[in-house]
Amino acid sequence: MQRSFSSPLRGIVPPLVTPLLPDGSLDVAAVPRIVEHVVQGGVSGLFILGTTGEGPCHHRPVQEAMIRATTRAAAGRIPVLVGITACALQDSRALAQVAADAGADAVVLAPPFYLPATGPDMRRHVERVLDGLPLPLFLYNMPSLVKTPIALDLLRWAVDQPAIVGFKDSGGDFGYFHKALQVMRSRPDFTVYIGPEELVGDAVLFGAHGGVSGGAQVFPTLYVALCRAAAAGDLALTRSLNDIVQRVSREIYGVSGYAASVIRGIKSALRARNLCDDTMSEPFGHGSEAERARIAEAVAAIDVAIRAALR
């Protein structure tokens, strides 16, 4: 039975990578290793088939296998949120049904990413997705990849829709994020997440319920502790842990310098932990041996910094 969202889902919800074998199929054995690593690190939920999970880049068998493997590994311990973003309405609906059948708890929708859907067209798209939707819905603002932001007018409408239970903002515009927070204060059960992990501490201090942080699948205790420190108003610890998050961004995400470097960095860091390989969906492949070595060194050094900050 899926969870209800009668109150905000607070904490860190890592957007999991989709671990792949060299032939592009799902590495089913790696999924429970990653899930167990983050569950033991104290995360509050899992988000799959989002940006970090390369969701729209996979064909349907990989998407469906990832949904089933993740819900099986989570085993009801924490909620599983499934990305259903697609250009075709029918594809989003079909993936939502797979998620519901597998025991997921909610689905996550960004705007269609080929022809921009704005104004009344985007509202119509959300309404059509909601029609018969078997799970609660989170809206996902990711304009850098889908071209179209979630307009504040759409959010004002969304808070009056009981089936829409949350919002993730990965736009990186903190002014917009503050306005979104104001819109959503009228709905106490509505969950609001920040995407860019460099802003998690700031966002939680100003009222966000947590972060959807890619680095949390590599260093779950770091991001969980940061979120808790900010929620408790512990500014000194928030600053200290935020400094380490900035290191993650510099030393792991920026190694290759290409557009896919964040996901490649996360997968290489997970490879350094023996959790999965760093193969990405085509045409991205995997990191070079030099990149892998630098990232493995960074993971070890950041682990030392986390232990020092939390002792």
N, C-alpha and C positions, 0 to 999 in steps of 0.2 A: 504493500500500500504506500502510495506517495505521501509526502508530508504536505500539510497545509502551511501557508505563510501568513499566519495571523499576527505575527510580529516580525520586525526586521531580522534578517539573517546577518548577524554581526561577526566580524573577524576577517580572516584572510581566506580567499577562495582561489587557489592557484589555477590558472588556465593551463591544463596539462598539454604537453606535447603528445603527438601521435607517434609512438615508436614504430619504426619501419624496418623491415628486412631489406637486403640489397635489391630484391626484385620489386620493391614497392608495396608489398603486402604488409598487413599489420603484424608486428612482433607481439603476438598474443601473450607470450610468456613474460614480456617486459612490463606489461600493464600492471599486474598486481605488485611488482617490485616498486614501481613508482608510486602507486596508490598507498602502499604500506609505509613508504618513506615519509610521505606528507601527512598521513593520518597520525603516525607516531610523533610528528613534529607539531601537532596541535592545530592543524588548519580546520576551518569550519565547514568547508564544502569543496566540491570539485567542479570545474567548468571545462568541458571538452568540446572539441571541434570549433573552437574560436580561432582567433588570429594565431596565437602561439601553437595551437593544434593544427594549423594549416587546413582548417575545416573544408572550405570550398575547393581546395586543391586536390582532394581525394575523391576517387570514384565511389559509388554507393557501397560496394562490398566492404571497403575499408572503413567507411563511416559507420556502417551498421555493426561491423565487428568491434570497432572501438567502443560504441555505445554498450554493447552486451558485455564486453570484457571489463569495462569500468564499473558498471552497475554490479556485476558479479563480485568484483574485488572489493568494492565499497561495502557491500553486504548490509546496506541500511544504516551503517554507522554515521555517515554524514550525507547531506544532500548531494545529488548529482544534477548539474545543470548542463543542458545539451544545446550547442549552437545549431540553429536551423536556417541560417542565412543562405539564401539562394536567389537567383534571378527569376526563377519560375515559381509562382505561388504553389503549384502542385508539388514541387520538390520540397518546399518548406513543410507543407502539410504532411507529406509522406514520411519525412524524417521525424517529425513530431510524433507520429503514430508509432514508429519504431521505438522512440525513446520511451513513450508511455508503456508500450508492451514489455520493454526490458526492465521497467521499474525505476526509471529516472524520475526526478522530482519537479523539474521545470525546464522550459526551453528558453533560448535567448535569440533575439532577432535584431539584426542590423538592417539598414535599408538595402534594397537590391543594388548591385554594384556595376551594372553595365549602363542601362539607361537611367539617368538620375530621377528618382521619385521625390518630388518636393510638394509642399503645400497640401492641397486636397488629394493629390495622387498618393502621397505617402500615408496619409490617414486612411484612405481607401484600402491600401495594401495591408495595413495593420488590422483593419476591420475584417478583411477577408481571411487573414490568417487566424484571427480570433474565432471566426465562425466554426463551431464544432471542435475547437482546439481541445485536446484531451488533458493538457497540463497548463499550469500557470505560466505566464509569459514575463520575461525581463526584456526591456528594450536596451539596445546597445548602440552607443554613439561612437562611431569609428570613421570620421570623415576623411582621414588621410588615406584610407584604403577603399572606401566605398563611394567617395566623392560627395556624398550628401549628409549633412549633419542632421541630427534629430532636433527639429525646431522646438523652441520653448512653447509655442502654441500647441504642438502635438503633446508635449509633456503635460500641459494644463488639462488637455482632454484625457490623457492617459490616467491621471490620478483619480478620475471619476469612473474608471473601468475596473470592476472588481477582479477580473481575470488577469490584469496587468499588475504585477506585484513588486516590480523593481526596475532599476535603471543602472546601467554601467556606462560611465563616461570615460572614453579613451581619447578625447579630443585634444587634451593638453592645454586648453584655454581655461585658466583658473577663474577668470571673470565669468565666463559662461557657467562654470561649475557652481559658483556661488549663486547665480540666478536660478539654476536648476534646484539647488537645495531649498531656496525660498519657495519655489513652486510646490515642492513636495512636502513641505512642513504641514500642509493641511491634511495629510494622510499618514497617521502615526505608524501604520503597519508597513509602509512602503520602504523597501530597501534601496539604499543609494550607495554605489561603489565607485571608487576611482580606479582607473586603469593604469596610468603611468605610475610606476612604483616609486619614482623619485618624489612623488607628491603625496604618498600615502599618509605620512605623518601630518602634513599640513591639512589634508582633507579631513582626516578623522578629528583633528583638533577643532575644525569648524563644523562638525556635525555629520560627516559621512559615517556609514556603518562599517566600512572596511575597504579592503582593496582586492582587486583581481590581479595579482602580481606574478609574472612569469618566473621571477627568481625564487619565488617561494617553493617551487618544486625542487630546487637545488638546496636552498638554505631555509627550510620552513621555520625553524626556531627563530631566525633573525626577523622575518617579516611578522610572525605572530607576536613576538615580543615588542616590535615597533608599534604595531596596531594597539596592543594593550597599553603600552606606555602613553601613547597619544590619547587614548580614551580615558586614561586615569589622570591626564593633565600633568604627567611627569615630563617637564620640558627638558631637563638635563639628559635623561635617558633617551628621550625621543631624538634629541640632537645627535647624541652619540651613535645610536643605531642608524639614524638617517645617513650619517657620514659613511657607514659601512655599505648601505644600499647604493650610495653614489659610487663606491668602489666597484660594486658588482656591475654597474652600468659602464664604467670606464674600462675595467679590466677583463670583462667577459663578453659584454655585448659589442664592444667596439673593436674587436681584434681584426676582423677581416676588412672592415670598412665598406662593405657592400650593403645593399638594401636588406638582404636577408640575414644580416649579421647577428641580430638579436636572437632569432630562433636558432640559428646555427650555433651561437654561443651557448644557449641553454642546453641544446642537445649534446654539445661537446662536453659541457660541465657534467651532465648526467652520465655521459660515457666515462668520465673520470671517476665517477662514483660506482661504476659497473652496474648501472641501472638499465641502460639501453644503449644502442648504437647512436651515432649522430647523423644517420642518413635522413635527408629531407626529401620531400616530394620533388619530382622533376619540375624544372630543370636545375635544381639547386644542389643536389648531391650531398657531399659532406665536406668538412673542413680539411685543410691540409695538415700534414704531420706537424709542421711548425706551429700552426694555430692550435692544434690539440695540445701540444706540449705547453704552450703559454697559458692556455686556459686551465689545464691541470694544475700548474703551479699557482695560478690565481685562486683556484678553489681551495687549495691547501692553506694558502696564506690568509684568505678570508675566514676560513674555519677557525684559525688561531685568533683572529681579531674578534670574532663573535664570542668565543669562549671567554676572552678577556673582558669584553663589555658586559657579559651576563653573569659573571661569577659574583 
